[in-house]
Amino acid sequence: MNIWIIFIGFMILSWIVSLTLKSKFKKYSKIINDNGMSGRDVAERMLRDHGITDVRVESVQGQLTDHYNPVDKTINLSQDVYNGKNLSAAAVAAHECGHAVQHATAYAWLGLRSRLVPAVSFSSRWVQWILLAGVLMINTFPALLLAGIVLFAFTTIFSFITLPVEINASQRALAWLSNAGITSYQNHDKAQDALKWAAYTYVVAALGSLATLLYYIMIFTGSRR
């Protein structure tokens, strides 16, 4: 019963964080940049300022779909961010460029996360089915649940490794936004607030993944008694 209370708590917490994040970005998107720079302009300038010339800035569909792809070296910005000339767009664009800077400087946590991608991709395709089958066959074939736990552990580890990667990217973004004069003393704290709430989504996801992993471990260990 207690574990279900925890799960429901995480679901509610995740909903609150997601709702707050969207509210913050909507609020700060109304603060127009004094320099008139769009998210694309901000991204391209940050890359230039860091001497990065082999990364492209592109527009993608969706909302909050912004990401850096280290494989093809692209900064992918949602259309609102790519074209937006506001504080939210500037903060998001700079954050994604923070990942490009991490890549260019061989940031250790980003390298570790990248090496885990193949294992996590494989795990995400099969882990839920293996866990379900493992729970159903716990008394006849407990090794199947153990295999599912091992696979899910990769996802949990990946979630926690993602935390320093995201936090560091935001730190790099905020430092550059201030030093480059993109944000001012009147609005820099707002950019910081937006990226802080974005980071909270990763914290909740990591803790939720850990809680789920412990739940399956409890099922497995309980069956061994």
N, C-alpha and C positions, 0 to 999 in steps of 0.2 A: 504493500500500500504506500509506504514511504517513497519508494522509487517513482511511483506514478505521480505523486505530489511534486517531486523534483522535476519530472518531465513537463508537467503542466506549467510549473513555475518558469521553466526555461522557454516554453512556448510563448507565455505571456510577456516575459522579458524581451524576447526576440521581437515580438510584435511592437512593443513600446519603443525599443531602440530604432526599429525600422521606420515607424511612424514619426518619431522625433527627428531622425535623419532627413527624411523627406521634407518635413516642416522647416528645418534649419536651412536646407538648400533652397527651398522656395523663398524663404525670407531673405536670404543673402543674395539671391539672384536679382533682387530689386535694387541692390546697391550697385550702381553703374561705375565702372572703372574710370577714374579721372583721365587716364591716358588713352582711353578709347580702344584698348587692345582686346581682341577676342581671345578665346581659349587657345585657338590655333596659334595666334601671335605670341601668346605667353609661352606656350610649349616650344615653339621654334626659337624664341630668344633664350630661354633657359638652356636649351641644348647647345646653342652657339656659345653662350657664356661659359659652358663647361667643356668646350672644345669637342663636342660630339657632332660629327658630320655624317655618320652613316645610319642615322635613325630617321624614319619618315613619320610625319604626323598625318593621320588619316581620320576620316569621319565614318562612324558606324551607326547602325540603327539602334533604337531602344533608349531607355532611360536608366541612368546609373550603370551603363554597360562599359564604362571607361576602363581600359586596361593597357598594360604594356606587354607586348609579345616579344620575349627574348629570342625566339627562334628566327623570325623574319625581321626583327628590330624595327617594330612599328609602335608608335604611340596611337592607340585607337580611342578616339574621343566621341562620345555620343553627340548627336547633332546640336543639342542645347548647349553643350559645353564647347564644342568646336566653333560654333558661331556666336556664342554668348559673349557679351562685353560687360560682364558683371563679376562681382567678387566670388561667387560660387564657381563660375567657370574658370576663373584664374586659379583658384585653390585646387580644383580637381586636376586641371591641366598640369600644374606644377607638381602635384603629387605623383602623377603618372610619369612625369619626367624624372622624378626622384628615383624611380625604378630603373630608368635608363642610365642614370648616373651610377647607381649601384652596380649595374651590369658592366659599365665601362671601367669601374674601379675594382672589379672583382670582389664585391662585397660578399663575405663568407656565407652569411645566412641565405642570401639569394641563390648562391651556387648550390648550397645544400638542398634548398627547396626544389631547384631545377632538377637535381639528380633524383629526387623522389617522385617526380611527375610520372614516369613510366609505370612505377609500381602502384601509385595512387590511381592512375587511369585504369589499369587492369582491375584493381580492387573495386573501384566504383561500379564497374560493369557487372560484377558477379557477387559482391559481398552480401547484399540483401537477400538474394536467393539462397545462398549458402547458409546464412544465419537462420533463415526461416526453416530450411530443411533440417539444419542442425538442432533447432529447438524441438521440432516434431519428432526427430529420431534420437533424442538425447539419451534414451535408455538402451537403444540397440546399437547406435553408432555415434558415441560421444565425440570421437575424433573429428567428425564433420563440423560440429560446433566450434571446436578448438581451432580448426582451420579458418572458420569464419571470423573468429576473434582475432587471429593473427592478421588477417587481411584488413579488418576494420581498424586495427591498431595503426596501420600505415596512414589511414585517413586522419586519425587523431593526432599522430605525430606531425603530419603535414599541417594540420590546423594550428598547432602550437608553434611550429617553425615559421609559419606565416606571420605571426604577431610581431616579432622584431623586424621583419622585412617591411611590413606596412607602417609601423611606428617610425622606423628610420627614414622611410621615403617621405613621410609627412614632415619630419624634422628638417630634412634637406630642403623640402619645398618651402617651408615657412621661413627658414633662414635666407633662402634666395629671394623670396618675395619681398622680404624686408630690405635686404641689402641692395636689390635692384630697383627699389622704389615703386614696385608694383602695388604694394599695400602701404598704407600710411599709419601713423600712430592712432588715427581715428578708427580705422577698420581692421587693423592687423589681428586684433583679438577675435574678431568675427570669423576671419579665415581660419584661425586656430581652433575656434569652437566647431566649425563645420567639419574639419578634418578629425577632430577628437571624436565626434559622434560617428564618423565613418569607421574609425578604429574600433569603437565599441562593438560594431557588428561582428568583427573578427573575434573579439574576446568572447562574446556570447556563443558564437559558433564553436569555438575551441572548447569551452566549458561544457556545452551541450554534447559535443562528440565524446568528451571524456566521461560524462555521466552515462551515455549510452554504452560505451565500452565496459564500464564497471558493471552495468546491468547484466550484460551477457556473461561477464566473468562470474558474477554471482550465480547465474543459472548453471553454468558449467561446474563450478566448485560445489554447489548444492547437490548436484546429481552424483557427485563422487563420494558423498558421505554415506 
